Amino acid sequence: AQQPGTPLSDQEYHQFFKFLRITIQASTACHLRELYGCKNSLVRRLDEYENHGVIPSGPICSELPGNPFFHNFCAFSLYRCIMKKYFIKV
């Protein structure tokens, strides 16, 4: 274990920035969704990519404890964005 207050090791920095880049990309996708909605062509392509080419029509069940049901993929995606839980799956 590293001493508190010391810098990360090279490997730790790699993991830290890898996660940070992924989170920033997810946040950017959420910003697009919030600005343009789920019917926007770019947002739809991202949703298709996430779902192997087909956007689920709904209802959607997720890995979320306590709130596993959404009317459609758009509602599920908006929930992830609002709650900043970018990597929860259906």
C-alpha positions as a Markdown table, in Angstrom:
| # | Residue | x | y | z |
|---|---|---|---|---|
| 1 | Ala | 0.0 | 0.0 | 0.0 |
| 2 | Gln | 1.2 | 3.5 | -0.8 |
| 3 | Gln | 1.7 | 6.1 | 1.9 |
| 4 | Pro | -1.2 | 8.6 | 2.0 |
| 5 | Gly | -0.4 | 11.8 | 0.1 |
| 6 | Thr | 2.2 | 10.2 | -2.2 |
| 7 | Pro | 1.7 | 10.3 | -6.0 |
| 8 | Leu | 0.3 | 7.3 | -7.8 |
| 9 | Ser | 2.6 | 4.8 | -9.4 |
| 10 | Asp | 2.9 | 4.7 | -13.2 |
| 11 | Gln | 0.5 | 1.7 | -13.3 |
| 12 | Glu | -2.0 | 3.5 | -11.0 |
| 13 | Tyr | -1.8 | 6.7 | -13.1 |
| 14 | His | -2.6 | 4.6 | -16.2 |
| 15 | Gln | -5.7 | 3.1 | -14.6 |
| 16 | Phe | -6.8 | 6.4 | -13.1 |
| 17 | Phe | -6.6 | 8.3 | -16.5 |
| 18 | Lys | -8.1 | 5.3 | -18.4 |
| 19 | Phe | -11.2 | 5.5 | -16.1 |
| 20 | Leu | -11.3 | 9.3 | -16.3 |
| 21 | Arg | -11.3 | 9.3 | -20.1 |
| 22 | Ile | -14.1 | 6.7 | -20.2 |
| 23 | Thr | -16.1 | 8.7 | -17.7 |
| 24 | Ile | -15.6 | 12.0 | -19.6 |
| 25 | Gln | -16.8 | 10.2 | -22.8 |
| 26 | Ala | -19.9 | 8.9 | -21.0 |
| 27 | Ser | -20.6 | 12.3 | -19.6 |
| 28 | Thr | -20.3 | 13.8 | -23.1 |
| 29 | Ala | -22.7 | 11.3 | -24.5 |
| 30 | Cys | -25.1 | 12.1 | -21.7 |
| 31 | His | -24.8 | 15.8 | -22.4 |
| 32 | Leu | -25.7 | 15.2 | -26.1 |
| 33 | Arg | -28.7 | 13.1 | -24.9 |
| 34 | Glu | -29.9 | 15.9 | -22.6 |
| 35 | Leu | -29.5 | 18.6 | -25.3 |
| 36 | Tyr | -31.0 | 16.8 | -28.3 |
| 37 | Gly | -33.0 | 13.9 | -26.9 |
| 38 | Cys | -33.1 | 10.2 | -27.8 |
| 39 | Lys | -34.4 | 10.7 | -31.3 |
| 40 | Asn | -31.2 | 12.6 | -32.4 |
| 41 | Ser | -29.3 | 10.6 | -35.0 |
| 42 | Leu | -26.0 | 10.6 | -33.1 |
| 43 | Val | -27.7 | 9.6 | -29.8 |
| 44 | Arg | -29.5 | 6.8 | -31.6 |
| 45 | Arg | -26.2 | 5.5 | -33.1 |
| 46 | Leu | -24.7 | 5.5 | -29.7 |
| 47 | Asp | -27.7 | 3.6 | -28.3 |
| 48 | Glu | -27.5 | 1.1 | -31.2 |
| 49 | Tyr | -23.8 | 0.6 | -30.7 |
| 50 | Glu | -24.4 | -0.1 | -27.0 |
| 51 | Asn | -27.1 | -2.7 | -27.9 |
| 52 | His | -25.4 | -4.5 | -30.7 |
| 53 | Gly | -27.2 | -2.6 | -33.5 |
| 54 | Val | -30.8 | -2.6 | -32.1 |
| 55 | Ile | -32.3 | -0.2 | -29.5 |
| 56 | Pro | -34.5 | -2.3 | -27.2 |
| 57 | Ser | -38.1 | -1.1 | -27.4 |
| 58 | Gly | -38.9 | -1.7 | -23.8 |
| 59 | Pro | -39.8 | -2.3 | -21.1 |
| 60 | Ile | -36.2 | -2.3 | -19.8 |
| 61 | Cys | -35.0 | -4.2 | -16.7 |
| 62 | Ser | -31.6 | -3.2 | -15.3 |
| 63 | Glu | -29.0 | -4.2 | -12.8 |
| 64 | Leu | -30.2 | -1.4 | -10.5 |
| 65 | Pro | -31.3 | -2.5 | -7.1 |
| 66 | Gly | -34.6 | -1.0 | -6.1 |
| 67 | Asn | -35.5 | 0.6 | -9.5 |
| 68 | Pro | -35.0 | -2.1 | -12.1 |
| 69 | Phe | -37.8 | -1.2 | -14.5 |
| 70 | Phe | -37.9 | 1.5 | -17.2 |
| 71 | His | -40.6 | 2.1 | -19.9 |
| 72 | Asn | -37.9 | 2.2 | -22.7 |
| 73 | Phe | -34.2 | 2.4 | -23.3 |
| 74 | Cys | -34.4 | 6.2 | -23.5 |
| 75 | Ala | -35.8 | 6.5 | -20.0 |
| 76 | Phe | -33.1 | 4.1 | -18.7 |
| 77 | Ser | -30.4 | 6.1 | -20.4 |
| 78 | Leu | -31.7 | 9.4 | -19.1 |
| 79 | Tyr | -31.8 | 7.9 | -15.6 |
| 80 | Arg | -28.1 | 6.8 | -15.9 |
| 81 | Cys | -27.2 | 10.2 | -17.0 |
| 82 | Ile | -29.0 | 12.1 | -14.3 |
| 83 | Met | -27.7 | 9.8 | -11.6 |
| 84 | Lys | -24.2 | 9.7 | -13.1 |
| 85 | Lys | -24.2 | 5.9 | -13.1 |
| 86 | Tyr | -22.9 | 5.7 | -16.6 |
| 87 | Phe | -21.9 | 2.0 | -16.6 |
| 88 | Ile | -25.1 | 0.3 | -15.3 |
| 89 | Lys | -26.3 | -2.3 | -17.8 |
| 90 | Val | -29.7 | -3.5 | -18.8 |
